[in-house]
Amino acid sequence: MKVSLIGGTGFVGSHIVPALIAAGHVPRLLMRDPASGRGLPLDQCEVVPGEVADSAALAECVRGADAVIYLIGILREFPSQGITFEGLQFSGVERTLEASRAAGVGRFLLMSANGVKPDGTPYQRTKFQAEEAVKASGLRWTIFRPSVIFGPPQGRMEFCTQLRRDIIDSPLPAPLFYPGLLPTGAGAFQLAPVAIADVAQAFVRALTRPETEGRTFELCGPEPKSWKEILATIAAAVDKRKLMLPAPAIGVKTAAALFDRFYWFPISRDQLTMLMEGNVCADASAYPLLGISPQPFTVESLSYLRAG
Ligand SMILES: NC(=O)c1ccc[n+]([C@@H]2O[C@H](COP(=O)([O-])OP(=O)(O)OC[C@H]3O[C@@H](n4cnc5c(N)ncnc54)[C@H](OP(=O)(O)O)[C@@H]3O)[C@@H](O)[C@H]2O)c1
């Protein structure tokens, strides 16, 4: 199959692309910056230079494709630079659907996220709107909603690499966030980190499995972990002992209110809100359907952190 990827140059794309090639498919990448192709097997890909906002480039990227995978997503917006959730996570999807229909592409896979909802943060809301647009598109669609994804970053940013850099390697104690005024349940909220290899396989296998069409799948690791357990696992993976102390979320949110429009500030208010909502799955039906046995989140599975 010829598979067009919009947003295929990031962390997730850098794993889906080789998985597509290994399965005998030909990836075609929309690439806005030649530098973003670093580490990708570009000699086995087709490349279309351009932006998702460029209609001609988008049309060229999906022309003659058998399937399209939309992966663009951001965690923070910078409207003064034209980087918005609305533009990249909703309008970009609508434009790609339109281009796909015009080009006669039948199959469309959307990367969404676990926990998206119509009344959530702008990240969650625009991904929810994109899901609705995909469902109404008339194309043969599949939507994936992963929890946080871990695995070798391939020179890009990844959940555990970022936590290691911002929290574990910091001289400050690790923050066990808690809502409200009392530190009860500090750091107890749960996530279910899913391995990038499993996410990549889910996308690749779904392409050729008609039984996944018209379905939305959550993708989580096999076992939820508390925030505290996640930090402890990352610290153990890099042989560090880390002091952890309760930290009121309100304090971080106040600082983020002042600074989160700057790239250097590590987290936005909305990111902290989504983190503390927890991120676990209610449904694991994708795995038996796709023949995947999801990898656990352990010290061993984080061995890639030692390289960084
Ligand atoms: N990573 C996770 O833990 C996780 C969990 C759940 C869902 N997701 C979703 O998975 C998708 C991929 O995530 P990722 O971790 O691979 O993110 P990533 O590494 O930041 O890659 C994002 C992709 O979007 C493109 N992109 C970013 N900003 C853009 C802009 N202003 N204009 C055009 N393209 C832009 C990037 O292109 P460049 O290479 O040119 O920058 C890259 O191809 C996203 O939709 C994300 O919401 C990720």
Ligand as a Chemical Component Dictionary entry (heavy atoms), coordinates in Angstrom:
data_LIG
# 
_chem_comp.id                   LIG 
_chem_comp.type                 NON-POLYMER 
_chem_comp.pdbx_formal_charge   0 
_chem_comp.three_letter_code    LIG 
# 
loop_
_chem_comp_atom.comp_id 
_chem_comp_atom.atom_id 
_chem_comp_atom.alt_atom_id 
_chem_comp_atom.type_symbol 
_chem_comp_atom.charge 
_chem_comp_atom.model_Cartn_x 
_chem_comp_atom.model_Cartn_y 
_chem_comp_atom.model_Cartn_z 
_chem_comp_atom.pdbx_ordinal 
LIG N1  N1  N 0  3.594  11.191 22.292 1  
LIG C1  C1  C 0  2.570  10.843 23.087 2  
LIG O1  O1  O 0  2.740  10.457 24.267 3  
LIG C2  C2  C 0  1.165  10.907 22.544 4  
LIG C3  C3  C 0  0.093  10.393 23.307 5  
LIG C4  C4  C 0  -1.188 10.444 22.789 6  
LIG C5  C5  C 0  -1.411 10.996 21.540 7  
LIG N2  N2  N 1  -0.358 11.504 20.835 8  
LIG C6  C6  C 0  -0.617 12.100 19.524 9  
LIG O2  O2  O 0  0.233  11.485 18.562 10 
LIG C7  C7  C 0  0.540  12.414 17.529 11 
LIG C8  C8  C 0  2.022  12.416 17.272 12 
LIG O3  O3  O 0  2.677  12.767 18.457 13 
LIG P1  P1  P 0  4.253  12.846 18.539 14 
LIG O4  O4  O 0  4.624  12.493 19.938 15 
LIG O5  O5  O -1 4.854  12.125 17.400 16 
LIG O6  O6  O 0  4.477  14.412 18.358 17 
LIG P2  P2  P 0  5.747  15.149 17.735 18 
LIG O7  O7  O 0  6.976  14.364 17.899 19 
LIG O8  O8  O 0  5.716  16.527 18.281 20 
LIG O9  O9  O 0  5.398  15.190 16.165 21 
LIG C9  C9  C 0  4.345  15.941 15.722 22 
LIG C10 C10 C 0  4.223  15.924 14.227 23 
LIG O10 O10 O 0  3.406  17.032 13.880 24 
LIG C11 C11 C 0  4.147  17.948 13.072 25 
LIG N3  N3  N 0  3.917  19.341 13.477 26 
LIG C12 C12 C 0  4.110  19.861 14.706 27 
LIG N4  N4  N 0  3.872  21.182 14.691 28 
LIG C13 C13 C 0  3.528  21.488 13.425 29 
LIG C14 C14 C 0  3.179  22.687 12.762 30 
LIG N5  N5  N 0  3.177  23.867 13.420 31 
LIG N6  N6  N 0  2.871  22.637 11.441 32 
LIG C15 C15 C 0  2.915  21.457 10.777 33 
LIG N7  N7  N 0  3.262  20.282 11.340 34 
LIG C16 C16 C 0  3.551  20.299 12.647 35 
LIG C17 C17 C 0  5.616  17.630 13.315 36 
LIG O11 O11 O 0  6.367  18.078 12.190 37 
LIG P3  P3  P 0  7.920  18.498 12.351 38 
LIG O12 O12 O 0  8.684  17.214 12.447 39 
LIG O13 O13 O 0  8.202  19.260 11.111 40 
LIG O14 O14 O 0  8.009  19.322 13.599 41 
LIG C18 C18 C 0  5.570  16.117 13.489 42 
LIG O15 O15 O 0  5.502  15.497 12.222 43 
LIG C19 C19 C 0  -0.054 13.738 17.964 44 
LIG O16 O16 O 0  -1.294 13.927 17.339 45 
LIG C20 C20 C 0  -0.256 13.569 19.456 46 
LIG O17 O17 O 0  -1.306 14.373 19.959 47 
LIG C21 C21 C 0  0.921  11.459 21.288 48 
# 
loop_
_chem_comp_bond.comp_id 
_chem_comp_bond.atom_id_1 
_chem_comp_bond.atom_id_2 
_chem_comp_bond.value_order 
_chem_comp_bond.pdbx_ordinal 
LIG N1  C1  SING 1  
LIG C1  O1  DOUB 2  
LIG C1  C2  SING 3  
LIG C2  C3  SING 4  
LIG C2  C21 DOUB 5  
LIG C3  C4  DOUB 6  
LIG C4  C5  SING 7  
LIG C5  N2  DOUB 8  
LIG N2  C6  SING 9  
LIG N2  C21 SING 10 
LIG C6  O2  SING 11 
LIG C6  C20 SING 12 
LIG O2  C7  SING 13 
LIG C7  C8  SING 14 
LIG C7  C19 SING 15 
LIG C8  O3  SING 16 
LIG O3  P1  SING 17 
LIG P1  O4  DOUB 18 
LIG P1  O5  SING 19 
LIG P1  O6  SING 20 
LIG O6  P2  SING 21 
LIG P2  O7  DOUB 22 
LIG P2  O8  SING 23 
LIG P2  O9  SING 24 
LIG O9  C9  SING 25 
LIG C9  C10 SING 26 
LIG C10 O10 SING 27 
LIG C10 C18 SING 28 
LIG O10 C11 SING 29 
LIG C11 N3  SING 30 
LIG C11 C17 SING 31 
LIG N3  C12 SING 32 
LIG N3  C16 SING 33 
LIG C12 N4  DOUB 34 
LIG N4  C13 SING 35 
LIG C13 C14 SING 36 
LIG C13 C16 DOUB 37 
LIG C14 N5  SING 38 
LIG C14 N6  DOUB 39 
LIG N6  C15 SING 40 
LIG C15 N7  DOUB 41 
LIG N7  C16 SING 42 
LIG C17 O11 SING 43 
LIG C17 C18 SING 44 
LIG O11 P3  SING 45 
LIG P3  O12 DOUB 46 
LIG P3  O13 SING 47 
LIG P3  O14 SING 48 
LIG C18 O15 SING 49 
LIG C19 O16 SING 50 
LIG C19 C20 SING 51 
LIG C20 O17 SING 52 
# 
